[in-house]
Amino acid sequence: MSFSSLSSAWLFGLLVPLIVFYFLKLRRPRQLVPSLVLWRQVLADQRVNSPFQRFKRNILLLLQILLLALLALAAMQPFLRREPTMSARLAVLVDVSASMAAKAGGKSRLDEAKERIRERIEALSPEQELALIAFGKSARKLASFTNNKGELRAAVDALAVEDVPGDMDEALRVAQAMARTQPFERVVLLTDGNLPGKSSFELPFQIELQKLPPAGPNVGIVALSARRSAGSDWDVFVQIAASAEHPAGSVTVELRSGPQVLARESVAVGGDAGTPRLAFRMSGESSTFVHAMLEPCDGDSLASDNEAWVSLPVIRPMDVLVPESLGGIRRALSTLEGLRIFPMKDTPSPSSFDLLFAETADALKTPARLGVGVGFVPEEFAELVKVAKGNGVAIDWRRDSPLLQHMSFDEVLFSDDPVLAPGKDAAAFGAAGYEVLVDGQHGPLMLGRLEGDAGRVHLLFHPDRSTMPFRVAFPVWVSNLVEHARKISGTSESAAVATGVLPPQTFSGQGEVSVDGPAGRRTEKLTEQGVASGIPAPRVGEYHLSGAGGDYRVGASLLSLQETSLKSVDEVLFGDSVAVEVEAATTKTDRSLWWLVALFGYGVLLLEWWWFQRKPW
């Protein structure tokens, strides 16, 4: 047994005056009596009131001594140590990813974690401090190191599941940052065990991975996407997965657009069914906001993966602008279906294009989803590269780039020879957001910036001054450009948006937009270009963005095989050598005893009262 407040031991000193008061003899007044018969009574009184006799026979004195000793002992706050070592500071990391909402017996894994944290908070001694960090896809500090139980209880009450995959490393980095200002040596991580088996994080402290009891079986939607078919329709694909404990059975997938049921089909899951994939054919004549709903069989412990959304735009021809002088590119485009190639006779050109080819910097400023500069160096790279005349070849290219798939630049000759400025390298283009797609002998031949909803490609050579138009690679390259333009314009394929952060949305006005979603209403400021970006979407459901000349519906879906499977690991390898076992969660806290001592003291007080008030025999 140990004590949290040894300084309160001075209360035992109060026993001294208590006993001294009982040792004091009674002062009797002088009194004349008519007979000596009373002397016998006087002698008896002297014997009773002698110090040792009084101390021996007075039960009230013994009860008061015991009561005072118990009160002093309770003030010292005795406790039984249940952990091998007591940490002055303990950081508690709590997993709030989607799988923590999985239930067993009506209680979610997060509810179980909350109960264990509350037990630890109530057992805090005055010398101990606790910090609380919650992590899903990102991590946030809910409470700094403190022994204020009210503040810690409020932090625990604020814990809520986020419908996102978990990232343990984010929480460990937050804990590491806290350790720089408030050093500590130990971390406890509460999780359902749905963690990666390997982490690149190098542990600067001890970590204890506590796994909560497993949840029940689960089944959910793990993928939802659509691809343009050969005609003007969409092929919608839905993939289903079940946890290892899920019994063999069948579930039903239903596709809706508002109240209208578009399609409905059943599929076997569990057992040896694996992860079945369903395909549905949808018309592309009008835009459709598709809501996929899973109707599970008995025993589904997680609800957030039973719904998903995907937006299907109207399938339309792509608008492509190509100058008449680029005859080779126009001929390659004419062999592809679903394109409107401008300039077109007797048809006015639109104000913006899906794909644009330009031979000058001014022409490249025309609004387009994907712009391709041909045969010139853009102004932003004028000091980095110059184009000389000579015979050159491609020495390497990005084979994994979507623009260069199924292509080879072997034996292609270039009369334009881009040359890097002295002291410059590819890193200079990376700083501007571009990557080198094709490398020549002395500098880059092709640059690309393909991220986002507006791409740019720069050919620093002119195709007509190369042998590229005479190679099979040329029509393949043009076809790849068309497919990428379709992709970023949303007319080739569409995929469900995962929870976490919504994709950027462009509005015609400026100011603020209102966001209504499962987590409530909020407002977001637009950029100077009228773009709403970085909007958090921590919960599965529909988000409605309105205002500033725009109105959008976006569905956020979980779509995580890791979360749906409820898979649990037994060990996590940190760095290259530190393996930590994931053990069953147990709340090992010091057991306080002061209230037991105080309760016993209360019993002594009642006994003393009964003894004093009892009737004499």
C-alpha positions in Angstrom: 0.0 0.0 0.0 1.2 3.5 -0.9 0.1 7.0 0.0 -0.6 9.9 -2.3 -0.4 12.6 0.5 2.2 11.7 3.1 2.2 15.3 4.3 -1.1 14.7 6.0 0.5 12.3 8.5 0.9 15.3 10.9 -2.8 14.7 11.8 -1.7 11.7 13.9 -0.2 14.3 16.3 -3.7 15.2 17.4 -3.7 12.0 19.3 -1.4 13.6 21.9 -3.8 16.3 23.1 -6.7 13.9 23.0 -5.0 11.5 25.4 -3.6 14.3 27.6 -7.1 15.6 28.1 -8.2 12.2 29.4 -5.1 11.9 31.7 -6.0 15.2 33.5 -7.4 14.5 37.0 -10.7 15.9 38.1 -10.7 18.9 40.5 -13.1 18.4 43.3 -14.4 21.2 45.6 -13.8 21.0 49.4 -16.9 19.8 51.2 -17.8 19.2 54.9 -19.6 16.0 55.6 -21.3 14.8 58.8 -19.9 11.3 58.6 -16.7 9.3 57.5 -18.8 6.7 55.9 -18.4 8.5 52.7 -14.6 8.0 52.7 -15.2 4.6 51.1 -16.8 6.2 48.1 -13.9 8.8 47.8 -11.3 6.0 47.7 -13.2 4.2 44.9 -13.3 7.5 42.9 -9.6 7.9 43.2 -8.9 4.4 42.0 -11.2 4.9 38.9 -9.7 8.3 38.0 -6.1 7.3 38.2 -4.4 7.8 34.7 -3.8 4.2 33.8 -7.1 3.0 35.1 -9.0 5.7 33.2 -7.1 4.9 30.0 -7.7 1.2 30.5 -11.4 1.2 31.2 -12.8 4.1 29.1 -14.2 2.7 25.9 -15.1 6.1 24.6 -11.4 7.2 24.7 -10.4 4.1 22.6 -13.1 4.7 20.1 -12.1 8.4 19.7 -8.4 7.4 19.3 -9.4 4.9 16.6 -11.7 7.5 14.8 -9.0 10.1 14.8 -6.4 7.6 13.5 -8.7 6.6 10.6 -9.4 10.2 9.6 -5.6 10.9 9.5 -5.1 7.8 7.5 -7.8 8.7 5.0 -6.3 12.2 4.6 -3.0 10.5 3.5 -5.0 9.0 0.6 -3.8 5.4 0.7 -4.0 3.3 -2.6 -3.0 -0.1 -3.9 -0.6 0.1 -6.8 -1.8 -2.1 -9.7 0.7 -1.0 -12.3 4.4 -2.0 -12.1 5.5 1.7 -12.5 3.6 4.9 -12.0 4.0 7.4 -14.9 3.8 11.0 -13.8 2.6 11.9 -17.3 0.6 9.5 -19.5 -0.6 10.2 -23.0 -3.7 8.3 -24.0 -4.3 7.9 -27.8 -7.8 6.9 -28.8 -8.7 5.5 -32.2 -11.9 7.2 -33.6 -11.8 5.7 -37.1 -14.9 4.2 -38.7 -14.4 0.7 -37.4 -14.6 1.9 -33.8 -18.3 2.4 -34.4 -18.7 -1.3 -34.9 -21.0 -2.8 -32.1 -21.1 -5.9 -30.1 -24.0 -6.4 -27.6 -25.4 -2.9 -28.4 -22.1 -1.2 -27.4 -19.6 0.3 -29.8 -15.9 -0.1 -29.5 -15.6 3.7 -28.8 -18.1 3.4 -25.9 -15.9 0.7 -24.5 -12.8 2.9 -24.8 -14.6 5.8 -23.1 -15.5 3.6 -20.1 -11.8 2.5 -19.7 -10.5 6.1 -20.0 -13.0 7.3 -17.4 -11.8 4.6 -15.0 -8.3 5.8 -15.5 -9.3 9.4 -14.9 -11.1 8.7 -11.6 -8.0 6.8 -10.4 -5.6 9.8 -11.1 -3.5 10.8 -8.1 -2.5 14.4 -7.5 1.0 13.7 -8.8 -0.3 12.2 -12.1 -1.3 14.0 -15.3 -3.2 12.7 -18.3 -3.3 13.9 -21.9 -5.9 12.8 -24.5 -5.4 12.6 -28.3 -8.0 11.3 -30.8 -7.0 10.1 -34.2 -8.8 9.1 -37.4 -7.4 10.2 -40.7 -5.8 13.0 -38.8 -5.1 13.6 -35.2 -6.2 16.2 -32.7 -5.3 17.0 -29.1 -8.4 17.0 -26.9 -6.6 17.7 -23.6 -3.1 18.7 -22.7 -1.4 17.1 -19.6 -3.5 17.8 -16.6 -5.0 16.2 -13.5 -8.1 18.3 -13.7 -10.7 15.5 -13.8 -13.5 17.8 -14.9 -11.5 18.9 -18.0 -10.6 15.3 -18.8 -14.1 14.1 -18.4 -15.3 16.8 -20.9 -12.6 15.7 -23.3 -13.8 12.1 -23.1 -17.4 13.2 -23.7 -16.2 15.0 -26.9 -14.9 11.8 -28.4 -16.9 10.8 -31.5 -16.3 8.4 -34.3 -15.3 9.8 -37.7 -16.2 7.8 -40.8 -12.7 7.7 -42.1 -9.8 5.2 -42.1 -7.4 5.5 -39.1 -3.8 6.8 -39.3 -1.9 5.8 -36.2 1.3 7.6 -37.3 -0.5 11.0 -37.2 -1.4 10.5 -33.5 2.1 9.5 -32.7 3.5 12.6 -34.4 1.2 14.8 -32.3 2.3 13.0 -29.1 5.9 13.4 -30.2 5.4 17.2 -30.6 3.8 17.4 -27.1 6.8 15.6 -25.7 9.1 18.5 -26.7 7.4 20.9 -24.3 6.0 18.4 -21.7 8.3 15.4 -21.5 6.8 12.0 -20.8 7.9 8.4 -21.3 4.8 6.3 -21.8 1.8 6.2 -24.2 -1.3 4.0 -24.1 -3.2 3.6 -27.4 -6.8 2.3 -27.3 -7.9 0.7 -30.5 -10.0 -2.1 -32.0 -6.8 -3.5 -33.5 -7.6 -2.3 -37.0 -4.1 -1.0 -37.6 -1.3 -1.5 -40.2 1.1 -4.2 -39.3 4.1 -2.0 -40.0 4.8 1.7 -39.2 7.7 3.9 -40.3 7.4 5.9 -37.0 10.5 5.6 -34.8 9.3 5.4 -31.2 10.8 8.0 -28.8 8.7 6.6 -25.9 7.3 3.4 -24.6 3.9 2.4 -26.1 1.3 0.1 -25.0 -1.2 -1.0 -27.6 -4.5 -2.1 -26.0 -7.0 -3.9 -28.1 -10.7 -3.6 -27.3 -13.0 -6.7 -27.5 -13.9 -7.6 -31.1 -17.2 -6.5 -32.6 -19.7 -8.7 -34.5 -19.6 -9.7 -38.2 -19.9 -7.0 -40.8 -20.5 -6.4 -44.5 -20.3 -3.2 -46.5 -19.6 -1.4 -49.8 -15.9 -1.0 -50.4 -15.8 0.5 -54.0 -18.2 2.4 -56.2 -17.2 3.8 -59.6 -18.6 4.3 -63.1 -17.0 4.1 -66.5 -18.3 5.3 -69.9 -19.4 2.4 -72.1 -18.9 2.1 -75.8 -22.1 4.1 -76.4 -23.6 6.9 -74.4 -24.2 4.9 -71.2 -22.5 4.4 -67.9 -21.3 1.1 -66.4 -21.6 1.4 -62.7 -19.5 -1.0 -60.5 -20.2 -1.8 -56.9 -17.9 -4.0 -54.9 -18.9 -5.7 -51.6 -16.7 -7.1 -48.8 -17.4 -8.9 -45.5 -15.4 -9.5 -42.4 -13.9 -12.9 -41.8 -16.4 -13.8 -39.1 -19.4 -13.1 -41.4 -21.4 -16.2 -42.1 -22.2 -17.2 -45.7 -25.4 -15.6 -46.9 -26.7 -13.0 -49.4 -27.1 -9.3 -49.3 -29.1 -6.9 -51.6 -27.6 -3.8 -53.4 -30.1 -1.2 -54.5 -29.3 1.9 -56.7 -31.5 4.9 -56.2 -31.8 8.4 -57.6 -33.9 10.2 -55.1 -37.0 8.1 -54.5 -36.6 6.3 -57.8 -35.2 2.7 -57.7 -32.8 2.4 -60.7 -31.6 -1.2 -60.1 -31.6 -3.9 -57.5 -29.6 -7.1 -57.2 -28.6 -9.7 -54.6 -25.1 -11.3 -54.2 -23.6 -13.9 -52.0 -21.1 -12.8 -49.3 -19.1 -14.5 -46.5 -17.5 -17.9 -46.6 -15.6 -18.3 -49.9 -17.5 -15.5 -51.7 -14.5 -13.1 -51.5 -15.3 -9.6 -52.6 -18.0 -9.8 -55.2 -18.4 -7.1 -57.8 -21.8 -6.0 -59.3 -22.2 -4.2 -62.6 -25.2 -2.0 -63.6 -25.9 -0.2 -66.9 -27.1 3.4 -66.5 -28.2 5.9 -69.2 -25.9 8.9 -69.8 -28.4 11.1 -71.4 -28.9 13.1 -68.2 -26.9 13.7 -65.1 -27.7 11.3 -62.3 -26.8 11.4 -58.6 -26.7 7.7 -57.7 -27.2 6.5 -54.1 -26.0 2.9 -53.6 -27.6 1.2 -50.6 -26.7 -2.2 -49.1 -29.3 -4.2 -47.3 -27.3 -6.6 -45.1 -28.4 -9.9 -43.8 -28.4 -10.7 -40.0 -25.3 -9.6 -38.1 -24.0 -6.3 -39.5 -22.1 -4.4 -36.8 -21.1 -1.3 -38.8 -23.7 1.0 -40.5 -21.4 3.6 -42.1 -20.2 1.4 -45.0 -23.7 0.4 -46.1 -24.2 3.5 -48.3 -22.2 5.2 -51.1 -22.8 7.9 -53.7 -21.5 8.7 -57.2 -22.4 11.5 -59.5 -22.8 10.6 -63.2 -22.7 13.6 -65.6 -24.2 13.8 -69.0 -22.2 11.9 -71.6 -21.5 14.5 -74.3 -19.0 15.0 -77.1 -15.7 16.5 -76.1 -14.8 19.9 -77.5 -11.2 20.0 -78.9 -9.5 23.0 -80.3 -6.6 22.3 -82.8 -5.1 24.9 -85.2 -5.3 24.1 -88.9 -1.5 24.2 -88.9 -1.3 21.1 -86.7 -2.6 18.8 -89.5 -1.0 15.6 -88.0 -2.8 16.0 -84.7 -6.1 16.8 -86.4 -5.9 13.7 -88.5 -5.1 11.5 -85.4 -8.1 13.1 -83.6 -10.5 12.5 -86.5 -10.1 8.7 -86.0 -11.5 8.9 -82.4 -15.3 8.9 -81.6 -17.2 11.4 -79.5 -15.1 14.5 -80.4 -16.0 17.9 -81.8 -12.9 19.3 -83.4 -12.7 23.1 -83.7 -12.3 25.3 -85.7 -15.3 23.6 -87.4 -16.9 25.0 -90.6 -20.2 26.7 -90.1 -20.1 26.0 -86.3 -19.1 28.7 -83.8 -16.5 27.7 -81.3 -17.5 27.4 -77.6 -15.9 29.7 -75.0 -14.0 26.9 -73.3 -12.7 23.5 -74.4 -12.0 20.1 -72.9 -8.8 19.7 -74.9 -6.7 22.5 -76.4 -3.6 22.5 -78.6 -1.8 25.8 -79.0 1.4 26.9 -80.8 1.7 30.2 -78.9 1.5 31.3 -75.3 -1.4 33.6 -76.0 -3.4 30.8 -77.7 -2.8 28.6 -74.6 -4.6 31.1 -72.4 -8.0 30.0 -73.9 -10.0 28.3 -71.1 -9.6 24.5 -71.3 -9.5 21.5 -69.1 -6.3 20.2 -70.6 -4.1 22.6 -72.5 -1.2 21.4 -74.7 1.5 23.9 -75.8 3.3 22.7 -78.9 6.7 23.8 -80.2 7.5 26.7 -77.8 9.0 27.4 -74.4 6.5 29.0 -72.0 7.5 32.3 -70.4 7.8 30.9 -66.9 10.6 28.5 -68.1 12.4 31.0 -70.4 15.3 31.3 -68.1 15.5 27.5 -67.4 15.7 26.1 -70.9 16.5 27.2 -74.5 15.7 25.3 -77.7 18.6 24.8 -80.1 18.7 23.2 -83.6 20.2 19.7 -83.9 19.5 16.0 -84.0 18.4 14.6 -80.7 16.8 11.5 -79.2 14.7 10.7 -76.1 16.9 9.0 -73.4 14.1 8.3 -70.9 10.4 8.9 -70.3 7.8 8.4 -67.6 6.3 5.1 -68.5 3.8 5.2 -65.7 2.4 8.6 -66.8 -1.2 8.4 -68.1 -0.1 10.4 -71.2 2.7 8.0 -72.1 1.1 4.6 -71.5 1.7 1.9 -74.2 4.3 4.2 -75.9 7.9 4.0 -76.8 10.2 6.8 -77.9 12.9 4.6 -79.1 14.3 5.6 -82.5 12.3 8.8 -82.6 14.5 11.7 -83.9 14.0 15.4 -82.9 15.3 18.4 -84.8 14.5 20.6 -81.8 17.0 20.1 -79.0 16.0 21.7 -75.7 19.1 22.6 -73.5 18.9 23.3 -69.8 20.5 26.5 -68.6 23.8 26.1 -66.7 23.3 25.1 -63.1 19.7 24.1 -63.6 18.1 20.6 -63.3 14.6 19.0 -63.2 14.1 20.2 -59.6 13.5 23.7 -61.0 10.5 22.5 -63.0 9.2 20.6 -59.9 9.1 23.9 -58.0 6.6 25.2 -60.5 4.4 22.1 -60.2 5.6 20.4 -63.4 7.3 17.0 -63.9 9.6 16.0 -66.8 7.7 13.5 -68.8 10.3 12.9 -71.6 14.0 13.6 -71.2 16.2 14.5 -74.1 20.0 14.5 -74.3 20.4 18.0 -73.0 17.1 18.9 -71.4 13.4 18.1 -71.2 11.4 17.4 -74.3 8.0 17.2 -72.6 6.7 18.7 -69.4 3.4 18.0 -67.6 1.2 19.2 -64.8 -1.6 16.8 -64.6 -3.0 17.1 -61.0 -6.3 18.8 -60.3 -9.2 19.6 -62.7 -7.0 21.7 -65.1 -3.9 20.2 -66.7 -1.1 21.6 -68.7 1.4 19.8 -71.1 4.3 21.5 -72.9 6.0 20.0 -75.9 9.3 21.9 -76.1 9.7 20.4 -79.6 7.4 20.6 -82.6 6.1 17.2 -83.8 6.4 18.3 -87.4 10.1 18.7 -86.9 10.5 15.1 -85.6 9.8 11.6 -86.8 7.1 11.1 -84.1 4.1 11.5 -86.5 5.4 8.6 -88.4 5.5 6.3 -85.4 2.8 4.2 -83.8 3.5 6.2 -80.6 1.9 9.4 -82.1 -1.8 8.3 -82.4 -1.4 6.5 -79.0 -0.1 9.7 -77.5 -3.1 11.7 -78.9 -5.5 9.1 -77.7 -4.0 9.3 -74.2 -4.4 13.0 -74.2 -8.1 12.6 -75.1 -8.7 10.0 -72.4 -7.0 12.2 -69.8 -9.1 15.2 -70.8 -12.2 13.1 -70.6 -11.1 12.0 -67.1 -10.6 15.4 -65.7 -13.8 16.7 -67.3 -15.7 13.8 -65.8 -17.0 12.4 -69.1 -14.9 9.3 -69.1 -15.2 7.9 -65.6 -16.5 8.9 -62.2 -15.8 7.6 -58.8 -17.4 7.9 -55.4 -15.8 10.6 -53.1 -14.2 9.2 -50.0 -14.8 10.8 -46.6 -12.2 13.1 -45.2 -12.1 16.2 -47.4 -14.5 17.1 -50.3 -13.0 17.7 -53.7 -12.7 21.4 -54.7 -15.9 23.0 -56.2 -15.8 26.1 -58.4 -18.5 28.8 -58.0 -19.2 31.7 -60.4 -19.3 34.2 -57.6 -17.1 35.1 -54.6 -17.6 35.3 -50.8 -18.9 32.4 -48.8 -20.9 29.2 -49.4 -23.1 27.3 -47.1 -22.3 23.6 -46.5 -25.1 21.3 -45.1 -24.1 17.8 -44.2 -24.4 15.0 -41.7 -22.3 16.9 -39.2 -24.5 20.0 -39.4 -24.2 23.4 -41.2 -21.1 25.5 -41.7 -19.9 28.2 -44.0 -16.7 28.2 -46.1 -14.9 31.1 -47.7 -14.1 31.0 -51.4 -10.7 31.7 -52.9 -10.3 34.7 -55.2 -10.9 32.3 -58.1 -14.3 31.3 -56.6 -13.1 27.8 -55.5 -14.3 26.1 -52.3 -11.5 23.7 -51.2 -10.5 21.8 -48.1 -14.1 21.3 -46.9 -14.0 18.6 -44.2 -16.3 15.6 -44.6 -15.8 13.4 -41.5 -19.2 11.7 -41.8 -20.8 9.5 -44.4 -23.7 11.2 -46.2 -24.8 13.9 -48.6 -23.2 17.4 -48.5 -25.1 20.3 -50.1 -23.0 23.3 -51.1 -24.9 26.4 -52.1 -24.4 30.1 -52.6 -22.1 32.4 -54.7 -23.8 31.4 -57.9 -23.5 27.6 -57.5 -25.3 24.6 -56.1 -23.7 21.2 -55.7 -24.6 17.8 -54.2 -21.6 15.7 -53.1 -21.8 12.3 -51.5 -19.1 11.2 -49.1 -18.6 7.4 -48.7 -16.4 5.3 -46.5 -15.2 2.9 -49.2 -12.4 1.3 -47.1 -11.7 -2.5 -47.3 -9.6 -2.2 -44.1 -12.4 -0.6 -42.1 -15.2 -2.8 -43.4 -13.2 -6.0 -42.8 -12.7 -5.1 -39.1 -9.4 -6.8 -39.4 -7.3 -6.9 -36.3 -3.5 -7.3 -36.1 -1.6 -9.0 -33.2 1.6 -7.0 -33.6 2.9 -3.7 -35.0 6.5 -3.2 -36.2 7.7 0.3 -35.6 10.7 1.4 -37.6 12.8 -1.6 -38.6 13.2 -3.4 -35.3 10.7 -2.5 -32.5 7.8 -4.9 -32.5 4.9 -4.2 -30.1 2.2 -6.7 -29.3 -1.4 -5.6 -29.5 -2.8 -6.9 -26.2 -6.4 -7.2 -24.9 -7.3 -3.9 -23.3 -7.2 -3.9 -19.5 -7.6 -0.9 -17.3 -4.6 -1.1 -14.9 -5.1 1.8 -12.5 -4.1 2.4 -8.9 -7.0 1.5 -6.5 -7.8 4.3 -4.1 -8.5 3.2 -0.5 -9.2 6.5 1.3 -13.0 6.1 0.9 -12.9 2.7 2.5 -10.9 4.1 5.5 -13.3 7.0 5.7 -16.3 4.6 5.6 -14.8 2.6 8.4 -14.2 5.8 10.4 -17.9 6.6 9.9 -18.8 3.2 11.4 -16.6 3.9 14.4 -18.3 7.3 14.9 -21.7 5.5 14.9 -20.4 3.0 17.4 -19.2 5.8 19.7 -22.6 7.5 19.5 -24.4 4.3 20.3 -22.1 3.6 23.3 -22.6 7.1 24.7 -26.4 7.0 24.2 -27.0 3.5 25.4 -29.1 2.9 28.5 -27.2 1.8 31.7 -27.9 -1.7 32.9 
